[in-house]
Amino acid sequence: MRLLNLVGPERYYETLTRLRLINRNERGPEYYGLGLVVGNPEVSLLQMAGAYACLANGGVYRPLRLRPDQAQGGEVAVFSEQAAFIVSDILADPLARSRAFGNAPAMNPPFHLSIKTGTSTRYRDCWAAAYSPRYTLAVWVGNFDGRPTAQQSGAAAAAPILADMAAALYAAAPAEHFPCPEGVTRAQVCAFSGMRPGPGCAFPVEEFFISGTEPARECTYHRPHSPWHRLDTAFAGWLQQRHEKAAEGRYRLAGFDADLQRVFRPETAAPPPASAWASPTAPDPGKMSRINIVYPLPGDRFLLAPRDEGVAVTLKAMCRSRMRQVSWFVDGREVGTVGPPYHLTVSLARGRHHLTALGPDGLGDTVEVSVQ
């Protein structure tokens, strides 16, 4: 969703249109929003098969035919041959699948197949698609009246059926590999950062790239003679969760103490002098803030339980640069100053509330929420 936000829903909507995956043309990209990338537009099994066949055809979409004597529709170039090959190679990587699905036989066939599964909200739809240069397979499992399944996923319910179909198709000969097209090169990258390996990178791997897009920047995660992988503060919440499970490993926050007990201390830091902060209700819109409130989101509504006078909400901010502390305000009143990962739990009473997060420079972010 972050990538779609960078690319823009409009461009992706056009791609889905070329793949015949938009059935309600009166609903534009603004209707679906970022949900475009996680399956908001409803499609049929045949449409899904046609989209994956496009990747199998080197990025060229051909309308599906149900009979051999049916006229062939016009072709549409949706992806470059190079991009289609690289995506197909990623989906055929058994090591990547094993990390997500373990040793499930359905997800680890004895032949080379590009496989993708999917599960819709409340387990209503279980999808599995697979393709090779010769065949494209697609399976849907669900209830025709739209009722949820018994918490079945695409990998658990649809993939075994797809595996049986593939076994029958390839009983005589194994599936072929996609030939590598011109314009695709292999380059070594750091397995952790994806950047060009440096002297401190112990796990370089080879990956495919469209020629000219190979990473040029040397890995900044690994430094010779450094015991830590230094992460940006945007990963503070992720690292805190690992730290609580004693699984932080060698990850640390850049610019902070290596002792995570000190970084993620539970006590609230003392608030800075009032003169150090700008007005919490009027951040300067002309300056670029380095802080974003990631929860709650603008317009969020919280429902009070019967007889409750307030609802507990954990405020979360993300800092795009190193910041020692962030101060939180509720309706203009400072309620706490915290360090990484910049989370603070507060109680909100019934009504509308302005939530503000400010850094030491007086810049920050504000959202409005309501409690009903």
Secondary structure as the mmCIF struct_conf table of DSSP 4:
data_model
#
loop_
_struct_conf.conf_type_id
_struct_conf.id
_struct_conf.beg_label_comp_id
_struct_conf.beg_label_asym_id
_struct_conf.beg_label_seq_id
_struct_conf.end_label_comp_id
_struct_conf.end_label_asym_id
_struct_conf.end_label_seq_id
HELX_RH_AL_P HELX_RH_AL_P1 ARG A 2 VAL A 7
HELX_RH_AL_P HELX_RH_AL_P2 PRO A 9 ARG A 18
TURN_TY1_P TURN_TY1_P1 LEU A 19 ARG A 20
TURN_TY1_P TURN_TY1_P2 ASN A 25 GLU A 26
BEND BEND1 ARG A 27 ARG A 27
HELX_RH_AL_P HELX_RH_AL_P3 PRO A 29 TYR A 32
HELX_RH_3T_P HELX_RH_3T_P1 GLY A 33 VAL A 38
TURN_TY1_P TURN_TY1_P3 GLY A 39 GLY A 39
BEND BEND2 PRO A 41 PRO A 41
HELX_RH_AL_P HELX_RH_AL_P4 LEU A 45 ALA A 56
TURN_TY1_P TURN_TY1_P4 ASN A 57 GLY A 58
BEND BEND3 GLY A 59 GLY A 59
STRN STRN1 VAL A 60 TYR A 61
BEND BEND4 LEU A 66 ARG A 67
TURN_TY1_P TURN_TY1_P5 PRO A 68 ASP A 69
BEND BEND5 GLN A 70 GLN A 70
HELX_LH_PP_P HELX_LH_PP_P1 ALA A 71 GLN A 72
STRN STRN2 VAL A 76 ALA A 77
BEND BEND6 PHE A 79 PHE A 79
HELX_RH_AL_P HELX_RH_AL_P5 GLU A 81 LEU A 91
TURN_TY1_P TURN_TY1_P6 ALA A 92 ALA A 92
HELX_RH_AL_P HELX_RH_AL_P6 PRO A 94 PHE A 101
TURN_TY1_P TURN_TY1_P7 GLY A 102 ASN A 103
HELX_RH_3T_P HELX_RH_3T_P2 PRO A 105 MET A 107
BEND BEND7 ASN A 108 ASN A 108
BEND BEND8 PRO A 110 PHE A 111
STRN STRN3 SER A 114 THR A 119
HELX_RH_3T_P HELX_RH_3T_P3 THR A 121 TYR A 123
STRN STRN4 ASP A 125 TYR A 131
BEND BEND9 PRO A 133 ARG A 134
STRN STRN5 THR A 136 GLY A 142
TURN_TY1_P TURN_TY1_P8 PHE A 144 ASP A 145
BEND BEND10 ALA A 150 GLN A 151
HELX_RH_PI_P HELX_RH_PI_P1 GLY A 154 ALA A 158
HELX_RH_AL_P HELX_RH_AL_P7 ALA A 159 LEU A 169
TURN_TY1_P TURN_TY1_P9 TYR A 170 TYR A 170
BEND BEND11 ALA A 171 ALA A 173
HELX_LH_PP_P HELX_LH_PP_P2 PRO A 174 PRO A 181
TURN_TY1_P TURN_TY1_P10 GLU A 182 GLY A 183
STRN STRN6 VAL A 184 CYS A 190
TURN_TY1_P TURN_TY1_P11 ALA A 191 SER A 193
BEND BEND12 MET A 195 MET A 195
STRN STRN7 ARG A 196 ARG A 196
TURN_TY1_P TURN_TY1_P12 PRO A 199 GLY A 200
BEND BEND13 ALA A 202 ALA A 202
STRN STRN8 PRO A 204 ILE A 210
TURN_TY1_P TURN_TY1_P13 SER A 211 GLY A 212
BEND BEND14 GLU A 214 GLU A 214
BEND BEND15 ARG A 217 ARG A 217
STRN STRN9 GLU A 218 GLU A 218
HELX_LH_PP_P HELX_LH_PP_P3 CYS A 219 CYS A 219
BEND BEND16 THR A 220 TYR A 221
TURN_TY1_P TURN_TY1_P14 PRO A 224 HIS A 225
STRN STRN10 HIS A 229 LEU A 231
HELX_RH_3T_P HELX_RH_3T_P4 THR A 233 PHE A 235
HELX_RH_AL_P HELX_RH_AL_P8 ALA A 236 GLU A 244
TURN_TY1_P TURN_TY1_P15 LYS A 245 ALA A 246
TURN_TY1_P TURN_TY1_P16 GLY A 249 ARG A 250
STRN STRN11 TYR A 251 LEU A 253
TURN_TY1_P TURN_TY1_P17 ALA A 254 GLY A 255
BEND BEND17 PHE A 256 PHE A 256
BEND BEND18 ALA A 258 ALA A 258
HELX_RH_AL_P HELX_RH_AL_P9 LEU A 260 VAL A 263
TURN_TY1_P TURN_TY1_P18 PHE A 264 PHE A 264
BEND BEND19 PRO A 266 GLU A 267
HELX_LH_PP_P HELX_LH_PP_P4 THR A 268 THR A 268
STRN STRN12 ALA A 269 ALA A 269
HELX_LH_PP_P HELX_LH_PP_P5 ALA A 270 PRO A 273
HELX_RH_3T_P HELX_RH_3T_P5 ALA A 274 ALA A 276
BEND BEND20 TRP A 277 TRP A 277
TURN_TY1_P TURN_TY1_P19 PRO A 280 THR A 281
TURN_TY1_P TURN_TY1_P20 PRO A 285 GLY A 286
BEND BEND21 LYS A 287 LYS A 287
BEND BEND22 ARG A 290 ARG A 290
STRN STRN13 ILE A 291 TYR A 295
BEND BEND23 PRO A 296 PRO A 296
HELX_LH_PP_P HELX_LH_PP_P6 LEU A 297 LEU A 297
TURN_TY1_P TURN_TY1_P21 PRO A 298 GLY A 299
STRN STRN14 ARG A 301 PHE A 302
HELX_LH_PP_P HELX_LH_PP_P7 LEU A 304 ALA A 305
TURN_TY1_P TURN_TY1_P22 PRO A 306 ARG A 307
BEND BEND24 GLU A 309 GLU A 309
STRN STRN15 GLY A 310 CYS A 319
BEND BEND25 ARG A 320 SER A 321
BEND BEND26 ARG A 324 ARG A 324
STRN STRN16 VAL A 326 VAL A 330
TURN_TY1_P TURN_TY1_P23 ASP A 331 GLY A 332
STRN STRN17 ARG A 333 VAL A 338
TURN_TY1_P TURN_TY1_P24 PRO A 340 PRO A 341
STRN STRN18 HIS A 343 ALA A 349
BEND BEND27 ARG A 350 ARG A 350
STRN STRN19 GLY A 351 LEU A 358
TURN_TY1_P TURN_TY1_P25 PRO A 360 ASP A 361
BEND BEND28 GLY A 362 GLY A 362
STRN STRN20 GLY A 364 VAL A 371
#
